[in-house]
Amino acid sequence: MLIEQLMECGALRFGDFTLTSGKKSRYYVDIKKASSRPEILREITRGFIDFGLECDKVAGMELGAVALIVSYSLQTGKRFVIIRKGGREHGTRRRIEGEILQGERILLLEDVVTSGGSVLDAIDQIDEAGGKVIGVLCVVDRREGGTERVMERAPFRSLVTAEELLEM
């Protein structure tokens, strides 16, 4: 059902795109477009919850994972933290919004994984704050090297692969 919802809302687009990793691609998966629709966000959240991972808190990178972690938090009662992509030049200058206590088990959510660079950066930030990433869940795994890189640091699962989307 999720694959159909992603296709119907236009989350998969074709053209010439430059991804966050810097890699060029003929297609783009826009999970923000999908997660802005309550019915699709609920489906994504159910999928994440169904993996059954026990955690103390849920975390995700700005901007793509914010809706995902808030929805997960509302459904499970788990607190969340937001990880900034870069340092702030004002205020507290923190990269993590929210609190991670020493030894807390953190479930990391991501929208799309390509090279895994953003996920690895988030894991580093959580480690530095004293948390332990117990798993990484993403909506779409592009299967372009990120899976293996992430799995070196934490268990990794996705709801959908790029191959499954492209077969539709």
ChimeraX commands (.cxc) that place a marker at each C-alpha (Angstrom):
marker #1 position 0.00,0.00,0.00 radius 0.5
marker #1 position 2.81,2.46,0.84 radius 0.5
marker #1 position 4.38,2.08,-2.58 radius 0.5
marker #1 position 1.07,2.92,-4.24 radius 0.5
marker #1 position 0.62,5.94,-1.97 radius 0.5
marker #1 position 4.11,7.21,-2.79 radius 0.5
marker #1 position 3.41,6.86,-6.49 radius 0.5
marker #1 position -0.05,8.45,-6.31 radius 0.5
marker #1 position 1.17,11.55,-4.45 radius 0.5
marker #1 position 4.02,12.12,-6.92 radius 0.5
marker #1 position 6.85,11.41,-4.48 radius 0.5
marker #1 position 8.80,9.74,-7.30 radius 0.5
marker #1 position 9.89,12.19,-9.99 radius 0.5
marker #1 position 12.04,11.75,-13.06 radius 0.5
marker #1 position 14.51,14.24,-14.53 radius 0.5
marker #1 position 18.04,15.40,-13.79 radius 0.5
marker #1 position 18.65,15.74,-10.05 radius 0.5
marker #1 position 21.63,16.33,-7.78 radius 0.5
marker #1 position 21.19,14.44,-4.52 radius 0.5
marker #1 position 22.40,15.52,-1.06 radius 0.5
marker #1 position 25.35,13.19,-1.54 radius 0.5
marker #1 position 26.32,15.19,-4.65 radius 0.5
marker #1 position 25.53,12.24,-6.87 radius 0.5
marker #1 position 23.53,12.81,-10.05 radius 0.5
marker #1 position 20.34,10.82,-10.52 radius 0.5
marker #1 position 17.63,10.39,-13.13 radius 0.5
marker #1 position 15.00,10.10,-10.37 radius 0.5
marker #1 position 14.22,11.78,-7.06 radius 0.5
marker #1 position 12.20,10.45,-4.12 radius 0.5
marker #1 position 10.50,13.30,-2.27 radius 0.5
marker #1 position 9.33,11.85,1.04 radius 0.5
marker #1 position 8.52,15.34,2.35 radius 0.5
marker #1 position 5.81,15.50,-0.30 radius 0.5
marker #1 position 4.42,12.20,0.97 radius 0.5
marker #1 position 4.81,12.88,4.70 radius 0.5
marker #1 position 2.86,16.12,4.38 radius 0.5
marker #1 position -0.21,13.97,3.72 radius 0.5
marker #1 position -1.65,12.57,6.98 radius 0.5
marker #1 position -2.79,9.26,5.47 radius 0.5
marker #1 position 0.68,8.53,4.07 radius 0.5
marker #1 position 2.46,9.73,7.21 radius 0.5
marker #1 position 0.28,7.35,9.26 radius 0.5
marker #1 position 1.20,4.47,6.94 radius 0.5
marker #1 position 4.92,5.25,7.23 radius 0.5
marker #1 position 4.66,5.50,11.01 radius 0.5
marker #1 position 2.80,2.18,11.24 radius 0.5
marker #1 position 5.54,0.58,9.17 radius 0.5
marker #1 position 8.24,1.91,11.47 radius 0.5
marker #1 position 6.36,0.79,14.59 radius 0.5
marker #1 position 5.80,-2.67,13.09 radius 0.5
marker #1 position 9.57,-3.27,13.06 radius 0.5
marker #1 position 9.19,-3.58,16.86 radius 0.5
marker #1 position 12.40,-1.88,17.93 radius 0.5
marker #1 position 12.47,-0.84,21.59 radius 0.5
marker #1 position 14.03,2.55,22.24 radius 0.5
marker #1 position 14.12,5.36,24.80 radius 0.5
marker #1 position 13.88,8.15,22.22 radius 0.5
marker #1 position 13.52,8.64,18.50 radius 0.5
marker #1 position 15.74,10.96,16.47 radius 0.5
marker #1 position 16.01,12.29,12.94 radius 0.5
marker #1 position 17.82,14.84,10.81 radius 0.5
marker #1 position 16.26,18.14,9.89 radius 0.5
marker #1 position 14.27,18.62,7.62 radius 0.5
marker #1 position 13.29,15.34,5.99 radius 0.5
marker #1 position 12.85,13.28,9.14 radius 0.5
marker #1 position 11.10,15.85,11.34 radius 0.5
marker #1 position 7.55,14.88,10.37 radius 0.5
marker #1 position 8.52,11.21,10.69 radius 0.5
marker #1 position 9.89,11.51,14.23 radius 0.5
marker #1 position 7.04,13.72,15.44 radius 0.5
marker #1 position 4.47,11.26,14.09 radius 0.5
marker #1 position 6.35,8.32,15.65 radius 0.5
marker #1 position 6.52,10.19,18.96 radius 0.5
marker #1 position 2.81,10.96,18.95 radius 0.5
marker #1 position 1.94,7.31,18.22 radius 0.5
marker #1 position 4.33,5.72,20.73 radius 0.5
marker #1 position 4.71,8.34,23.45 radius 0.5
marker #1 position 8.49,8.35,22.93 radius 0.5
marker #1 position 10.28,11.68,23.18 radius 0.5
marker #1 position 12.20,12.87,20.15 radius 0.5
marker #1 position 15.31,14.83,19.27 radius 0.5
marker #1 position 16.05,16.71,16.06 radius 0.5
marker #1 position 19.59,16.70,14.69 radius 0.5
marker #1 position 20.65,19.75,12.74 radius 0.5
marker #1 position 22.63,19.29,9.54 radius 0.5
marker #1 position 25.08,22.01,10.45 radius 0.5
marker #1 position 26.07,24.07,13.43 radius 0.5
marker #1 position 24.03,27.11,14.28 radius 0.5
marker #1 position 25.71,30.48,14.37 radius 0.5
marker #1 position 23.29,31.89,16.94 radius 0.5
marker #1 position 21.51,30.90,20.14 radius 0.5
marker #1 position 22.89,27.77,21.79 radius 0.5
marker #1 position 24.78,26.65,18.66 radius 0.5
marker #1 position 23.67,23.07,19.36 radius 0.5
marker #1 position 23.34,20.47,16.66 radius 0.5
marker #1 position 20.86,18.46,18.72 radius 0.5
marker #1 position 17.51,19.93,19.73 radius 0.5
marker #1 position 16.10,17.98,22.65 radius 0.5
marker #1 position 17.95,16.01,25.28 radius 0.5
marker #1 position 19.88,12.77,25.01 radius 0.5
marker #1 position 20.86,11.25,28.35 radius 0.5
marker #1 position 23.93,9.07,28.80 radius 0.5
marker #1 position 23.24,5.54,27.58 radius 0.5
marker #1 position 19.81,6.21,26.09 radius 0.5
marker #1 position 18.76,3.88,23.28 radius 0.5
marker #1 position 17.97,5.99,20.23 radius 0.5
marker #1 position 16.01,4.90,17.18 radius 0.5
marker #1 position 17.09,6.95,14.17 radius 0.5
marker #1 position 14.54,7.62,11.41 radius 0.5
marker #1 position 15.41,8.86,7.93 radius 0.5
marker #1 position 13.42,9.64,4.81 radius 0.5
marker #1 position 15.74,8.41,2.02 radius 0.5
marker #1 position 19.16,6.75,2.24 radius 0.5
marker #1 position 21.54,6.99,-0.71 radius 0.5
marker #1 position 25.20,7.15,0.38 radius 0.5
marker #1 position 24.38,7.06,4.09 radius 0.5
marker #1 position 26.38,10.20,4.83 radius 0.5
marker #1 position 23.59,12.04,6.65 radius 0.5
marker #1 position 22.76,8.97,8.72 radius 0.5
marker #1 position 26.39,8.46,9.70 radius 0.5
marker #1 position 26.64,12.13,10.69 radius 0.5
marker #1 position 23.52,11.74,12.85 radius 0.5
marker #1 position 24.94,8.60,14.49 radius 0.5
marker #1 position 28.14,10.53,15.29 radius 0.5
marker #1 position 26.12,13.34,16.87 radius 0.5
marker #1 position 24.09,10.90,18.97 radius 0.5
marker #1 position 27.25,9.06,20.07 radius 0.5
marker #1 position 28.89,12.35,21.10 radius 0.5
marker #1 position 25.80,13.24,23.14 radius 0.5
marker #1 position 26.04,9.92,25.02 radius 0.5
marker #1 position 23.28,8.02,23.27 radius 0.5
marker #1 position 23.42,4.67,21.51 radius 0.5
marker #1 position 21.72,4.18,18.14 radius 0.5
marker #1 position 19.92,0.84,18.35 radius 0.5
marker #1 position 18.61,0.94,14.80 radius 0.5
marker #1 position 18.10,3.04,11.69 radius 0.5
marker #1 position 14.81,2.92,9.82 radius 0.5
marker #1 position 14.20,4.71,6.55 radius 0.5
marker #1 position 11.26,5.07,4.23 radius 0.5
marker #1 position 13.19,4.46,0.97 radius 0.5
marker #1 position 16.58,2.84,0.55 radius 0.5
marker #1 position 18.04,3.75,-2.83 radius 0.5
marker #1 position 20.54,0.88,-2.44 radius 0.5
marker #1 position 23.46,2.94,-3.67 radius 0.5
marker #1 position 26.04,2.09,-1.02 radius 0.5
marker #1 position 24.43,3.66,2.02 radius 0.5
marker #1 position 22.94,0.42,3.31 radius 0.5
marker #1 position 26.33,-1.18,3.82 radius 0.5
marker #1 position 27.91,1.93,5.33 radius 0.5
marker #1 position 25.08,2.38,7.83 radius 0.5
marker #1 position 25.01,-1.32,8.77 radius 0.5
marker #1 position 28.64,-1.04,9.89 radius 0.5
marker #1 position 27.37,1.23,12.69 radius 0.5
marker #1 position 23.79,0.10,13.44 radius 0.5
marker #1 position 21.08,-2.31,12.32 radius 0.5
marker #1 position 19.29,-0.88,9.26 radius 0.5
marker #1 position 15.90,-1.51,7.65 radius 0.5
marker #1 position 13.76,0.24,5.07 radius 0.5
marker #1 position 10.07,0.21,4.31 radius 0.5
marker #1 position 10.64,0.36,0.53 radius 0.5
marker #1 position 13.57,0.04,-1.85 radius 0.5
marker #1 position 14.13,2.16,-4.92 radius 0.5
marker #1 position 13.84,-0.99,-7.04 radius 0.5
marker #1 position 10.34,-1.58,-5.73 radius 0.5
marker #1 position 9.33,1.99,-6.54 radius 0.5
marker #1 position 10.86,1.93,-10.01 radius 0.5
marker #1 position 9.07,-1.34,-10.84 radius 0.5
marker #1 position 5.67,0.34,-10.47 radius 0.5
marker link #1:1,2 radius 0.2
marker link #1:2,3 radius 0.2
marker link #1:3,4 radius 0.2
marker link #1:4,5 radius 0.2
marker link #1:5,6 radius 0.2
marker link #1:6,7 radius 0.2
marker link #1:7,8 radius 0.2
marker link #1:8,9 radius 0.2
marker link #1:9,10 radius 0.2
marker link #1:10,11 radius 0.2
marker link #1:11,12 radius 0.2
marker link #1:12,13 radius 0.2
marker link #1:13,14 radius 0.2
marker link #1:14,15 radius 0.2
marker link #1:15,16 radius 0.2
marker link #1:16,17 radius 0.2
marker link #1:17,18 radius 0.2
marker link #1:18,19 radius 0.2
marker link #1:19,20 radius 0.2
marker link #1:20,21 radius 0.2
marker link #1:21,22 radius 0.2
marker link #1:22,23 radius 0.2
marker link #1:23,24 radius 0.2
marker link #1:24,25 radius 0.2
marker link #1:25,26 radius 0.2
marker link #1:26,27 radius 0.2
marker link #1:27,28 radius 0.2
marker link #1:28,29 radius 0.2
marker link #1:29,30 radius 0.2
marker link #1:30,31 radius 0.2
marker link #1:31,32 radius 0.2
marker link #1:32,33 radius 0.2
marker link #1:33,34 radius 0.2
marker link #1:34,35 radius 0.2
marker link #1:35,36 radius 0.2
marker link #1:36,37 radius 0.2
marker link #1:37,38 radius 0.2
marker link #1:38,39 radius 0.2
marker link #1:39,40 radius 0.2
marker link #1:40,41 radius 0.2
marker link #1:41,42 radius 0.2
marker link #1:42,43 radius 0.2
marker link #1:43,44 radius 0.2
marker link #1:44,45 radius 0.2
marker link #1:45,46 radius 0.2
marker link #1:46,47 radius 0.2
marker link #1:47,48 radius 0.2
marker link #1:48,49 radius 0.2
marker link #1:49,50 radius 0.2
marker link #1:50,51 radius 0.2
marker link #1:51,52 radius 0.2
marker link #1:52,53 radius 0.2
marker link #1:53,54 radius 0.2
marker link #1:54,55 radius 0.2
marker link #1:55,56 radius 0.2
marker link #1:56,57 radius 0.2
marker link #1:57,58 radius 0.2
marker link #1:58,59 radius 0.2
marker link #1:59,60 radius 0.2
marker link #1:60,61 radius 0.2
marker link #1:61,62 radius 0.2
marker link #1:62,63 radius 0.2
marker link #1:63,64 radius 0.2
marker link #1:64,65 radius 0.2
marker link #1:65,66 radius 0.2
marker link #1:66,67 radius 0.2
marker link #1:67,68 radius 0.2
marker link #1:68,69 radius 0.2
marker link #1:69,70 radius 0.2
marker link #1:70,71 radius 0.2
marker link #1:71,72 radius 0.2
marker link #1:72,73 radius 0.2
marker link #1:73,74 radius 0.2
marker link #1:74,75 radius 0.2
marker link #1:75,76 radius 0.2
marker link #1:76,77 radius 0.2
marker link #1:77,78 radius 0.2
marker link #1:78,79 radius 0.2
marker link #1:79,80 radius 0.2
marker link #1:80,81 radius 0.2
marker link #1:81,82 radius 0.2
marker link #1:82,83 radius 0.2
marker link #1:83,84 radius 0.2
marker link #1:84,85 radius 0.2
marker link #1:85,86 radius 0.2
marker link #1:86,87 radius 0.2
marker link #1:87,88 radius 0.2
marker link #1:88,89 radius 0.2
marker link #1:89,90 radius 0.2
marker link #1:90,91 radius 0.2
marker link #1:91,92 radius 0.2
marker link #1:92,93 radius 0.2
marker link #1:93,94 radius 0.2
marker link #1:94,95 radius 0.2
marker link #1:95,96 radius 0.2
marker link #1:96,97 radius 0.2
marker link #1:97,98 radius 0.2
marker link #1:98,99 radius 0.2
marker link #1:99,100 radius 0.2
marker link #1:100,101 radius 0.2
marker link #1:101,102 radius 0.2
marker link #1:102,103 radius 0.2
marker link #1:103,104 radius 0.2
marker link #1:104,105 radius 0.2
marker link #1:105,106 radius 0.2
marker link #1:106,107 radius 0.2
marker link #1:107,108 radius 0.2
marker link #1:108,109 radius 0.2
marker link #1:109,110 radius 0.2
marker link #1:110,111 radius 0.2
marker link #1:111,112 radius 0.2
marker link #1:112,113 radius 0.2
marker link #1:113,114 radius 0.2
marker link #1:114,115 radius 0.2
marker link #1:115,116 radius 0.2
marker link #1:116,117 radius 0.2
marker link #1:117,118 radius 0.2
marker link #1:118,119 radius 0.2
marker link #1:119,120 radius 0.2
marker link #1:120,121 radius 0.2
marker link #1:121,122 radius 0.2
marker link #1:122,123 radius 0.2
marker link #1:123,124 radius 0.2
marker link #1:124,125 radius 0.2
marker link #1:125,126 radius 0.2
marker link #1:126,127 radius 0.2
marker link #1:127,128 radius 0.2
marker link #1:128,129 radius 0.2
marker link #1:129,130 radius 0.2
marker link #1:130,131 radius 0.2
marker link #1:131,132 radius 0.2
marker link #1:132,133 radius 0.2
marker link #1:133,134 radius 0.2
marker link #1:134,135 radius 0.2
marker link #1:135,136 radius 0.2
marker link #1:136,137 radius 0.2
marker link #1:137,138 radius 0.2
marker link #1:138,139 radius 0.2
marker link #1:139,140 radius 0.2
marker link #1:140,141 radius 0.2
marker link #1:141,142 radius 0.2
marker link #1:142,143 radius 0.2
marker link #1:143,144 radius 0.2
marker link #1:144,145 radius 0.2
marker link #1:145,146 radius 0.2
marker link #1:146,147 radius 0.2
marker link #1:147,148 radius 0.2
marker link #1:148,149 radius 0.2
marker link #1:149,150 radius 0.2
marker link #1:150,151 radius 0.2
marker link #1:151,152 radius 0.2
marker link #1:152,153 radius 0.2
marker link #1:153,154 radius 0.2
marker link #1:154,155 radius 0.2
marker link #1:155,156 radius 0.2
marker link #1:156,157 radius 0.2
marker link #1:157,158 radius 0.2
marker link #1:158,159 radius 0.2
marker link #1:159,160 radius 0.2
marker link #1:160,161 radius 0.2
marker link #1:161,162 radius 0.2
marker link #1:162,163 radius 0.2
marker link #1:163,164 radius 0.2
marker link #1:164,165 radius 0.2
marker link #1:165,166 radius 0.2
marker link #1:166,167 radius 0.2
marker link #1:167,168 radius 0.2
view
